[in-house]
Each structure stands twice: as C-alpha cells, then as structure tokens.
Amino acid sequence: MSDDPEATHERATVQHLMHRLDGFARGVGLDEAAARGIVEKVAAEMRTLTEEEGLIEARTRMIEASA
C-alpha cells in the first residue's frame, strides 16, 4: 500500500462508488471486474466531477458496456 494521500483517496472513492453501484451493475449484467474497471476510470476523472456526476457517468458507461 502507498502512503500517497491522492492514491489512498482514489482507492476510497472506488470502494465507495462500487458500493453505491453494485446492484445497478448486476442489474445490467456486468460482473464485478467489468464494473470495477469502469468505476476506476470514472474515479480517476472525478477531480472534475461531483459525486453525483460520477455516479451518472459510471451508470452510463455500465449501460453502454452491457449493450
């Protein structure tokens, strides 16, 4: 594990988003690995997004990935 506060924050953000989006991801047929990949990409971009915008973006990408 890194002592880098930014990396720690990003990991916490990923965990939080995964918790919030778990049911949604399963509902659109994504496995945990696919959902986590999407969430990690969105979390990396969240410096410019609010949490709600990040959730919307992740849901949109999950829907696109499941199509």
C-alpha positions in Angstrom: 0.0 0.0 0.0 1.1 3.5 -0.8 1.3 6.4 1.7 0.3 8.7 -1.2 -2.8 10.6 0.0 -4.1 11.0 -3.5 -3.9 7.3 -4.3 -5.5 6.5 -0.9 -8.3 8.9 -1.7 -8.8 7.4 -5.2 -9.0 3.9 -3.7 -11.6 5.0 -1.2 -13.6 6.7 -3.9 -13.5 3.5 -6.0 -14.7 1.5 -3.0 -17.5 4.0 -2.2 -18.7 4.0 -5.9 -18.6 0.2 -6.1 -20.8 0.0 -3.0 -23.2 2.5 -4.4 -23.3 0.9 -7.9 -23.1 -2.8 -7.1 -26.8 -3.5 -7.6 -27.0 -1.4 -10.7 -24.0 -3.2 -12.3 -25.5 -6.6 -11.5 -28.9 -5.4 -12.9 -27.3 -4.6 -16.3 -25.4 -7.9 -16.3 -21.9 -6.8 -15.6 -19.5 -8.8 -13.4 -17.6 -7.2 -10.6 -14.3 -7.0 -12.7 -16.1 -5.1 -15.5 -17.9 -2.8 -13.1 -14.7 -2.1 -11.2 -12.8 -1.2 -14.4 -15.5 1.3 -15.3 -15.6 2.7 -11.8 -11.8 3.0 -11.6 -11.8 5.0 -14.9 -14.5 7.3 -13.6 -12.8 7.8 -10.2 -9.6 8.8 -12.0 -11.7 11.6 -13.7 -13.6 12.6 -10.6 -11.4 15.5 -9.8 -13.6 17.5 -12.2 -16.9 15.8 -11.3 -19.2 15.8 -8.3 -20.1 12.5 -6.7 -23.5 12.6 -8.4 -21.9 13.3 -11.8 -19.5 10.5 -11.2 -22.4 8.1 -10.4 -24.2 9.2 -13.5 -21.1 8.8 -15.7 -20.4 5.3 -14.3 -24.0 4.2 -14.8 -24.0 5.5 -18.4 -20.7 3.6 -19.1 -22.1 0.5 -17.5 -25.2 0.6 -19.7 -23.0 1.1 -22.8 -20.7 -1.8 -21.7 -23.7 -4.1 -21.3 -25.2 -3.4 -24.7 
